[in-house]
Structure formats: C-alpha cells, structure tokens
Amino acid sequence: MNRITGKPMIAAPGGFDQAAKEALNRLGVQWEPASAEKAYQAGRTQIPARVVVKVKGRFNRQIAYGKHRLSIERYSS
C-alpha cells in the first residue's frame, strides 16, 4: 500500500515495466525489447516513455495496471 495515497501499488523493483516483463515470462511468451528500448540500452537515445516489447507467436492478452499499459509489437514474418 502506498503510504501517501493509501492505494495498492506494484512492489517490483523495476515498477510496472519489470512486473509486465515478468508476467510475460511466467506465461511462457517469447518476447524481446522493442527497438526503442534496444536503442536506449545501446546509449543512442533517451529513456523510452512507455514499455514496448515484441512478442513471437500468438498472444492476445493485455497487461495493464491502473493507467500503465504494456504495448506489444509483433515480429515481422
């Protein structure tokens, strides 16, 4: 619980980003960071404003918590 607002909050060290990626792993979904996150990790751009991942195969769920939503891209076939 958040002491200021009294509302539940995510307790993962990386916040929603980390919790969403962990959820994909637990669901057995093959994923990788999208191009914006890869560019950030390589030091070529600023911190991405939202989480975007690429998934392989069929995945039709939405992962969200409050106003945070995981954006999903598909692999190009």
Secondary structure, DSSP 8 states (H G I E B T S, - for coil): --TTT------STTHHHHHHHHHHHHTT-EEEE-HHHHHHHTTSS---SS-EEEEES------EETTEE-EEEE---
